[in-house]
Amino acid sequence: MFGSYSRGFWLMCLSSFLFFASFNLLLPELPAHLTRLGGGEYKGFIIALFTLTAAISRPFSGKLSDTVGRIPVMVFGSLVCFVCGLVYPWALAVGSFLFLRLLHGFSTGFKPTATAAFVADIVPVAKRGEAMGLLGVTGSLGMAAGPWLGTKVTEYFSINTLFYLSAGIALLSVLVQGTLTETLPRAQRRPFSLGLLRLDWRREVFEPRVLAPAIVTLLCLFPYGAVLTVVPDQSTLLGMSSKGLFYSFYTVASLGVRLGLGKASDTYGRVPVLRWSAAVMAVGLAVLVWSPSVPVFLAGAVVYGLGAGLNSPTLYAWTVDLSLPERRGRGIATMYIALEVGIGLGALLAGWIFSNQPARLPWVHALSLASVLLATAYLVLGVKNTPAGPAQNDVLAAQAQAVASPEEVV
């Protein structure tokens, strides 16, 4: 499996690992840092503001990925992480810190959109689900290593050292991207101009072909924003020494299912796999509703991670399946807008419900559970199955080959 992918694919996976590690290593420490600045009541905004600008920037990143190129858009996103990491130590007021979180969100508004389009360009349709799963594995590894490393760096050094480390890792991601070959066909490329930032809101902000995966994405990612907001405090309340341990258990479970079942949606179809993955996520969230001890809490992380690990790459693959090649960046951007809206709403509502009152934590997880159950119902009652496998759509396969660089196809 691993040897059948190109050098460009694996370099993109390395870049993704570094990118996600860069900003995820901050997450466990930011709630306490904001509290020290005097803004403890604004914890929900740590994630919500980040996702707000990420969502706003998706239509622009999608359009630029389809016109200027995949690599310039990725580089811009990673450079935002680099600059923000350097500036965090100087944001010593609540307002400036929250403003920086707003700016930091542009990073995920640009980098993952172009990354998914790049990978879709260089892998054949019959391996799309597996490839998106492997890309997700490397991103998840960065998400797992980041929180653990962030806690250790802050414990043994300082929060400012953590910020500078985040900047350095983001810069490494940029350097890796500089070794890649652009996959957008030359005939479609245009030099950047300010005119490209003008959007036709009917044609360039929303791709109607991917409405179904966008709805499922919003509902299934709502819990992630809620979990990111309350888990550091819940970990402390349970007496855990590491606020990043939940993320580690979640991510290891997610990695395991992606490696073991990465081809599931290529074999059985996108929609059936999404139904099962959403059901597993719901079980994990139900465990978190009742988590009186560390073992139960971490068990919920594992089950939730198993479902999310299968859910995420399948949503990416389904989105790409439904997108026209010349509008692939826009289709992916639409899905990511839904992702950011879901995460942002989850974070805002979690912060409002929790409000630093431990007795309210079960209500946060119960709301997340309701969101995933709604997604499951929609997948069962409102969406027809998408055929899978190499024969799923000869037209899609031909389109994928037509836009891929011959030397990059696996």
Order of alpha helices (4+ residues) and beta strands (2+ residues): alpha-alpha-alpha-alpha-alpha-alpha-alpha-alpha-alpha-alpha-alpha-alpha-alpha-alpha-alpha
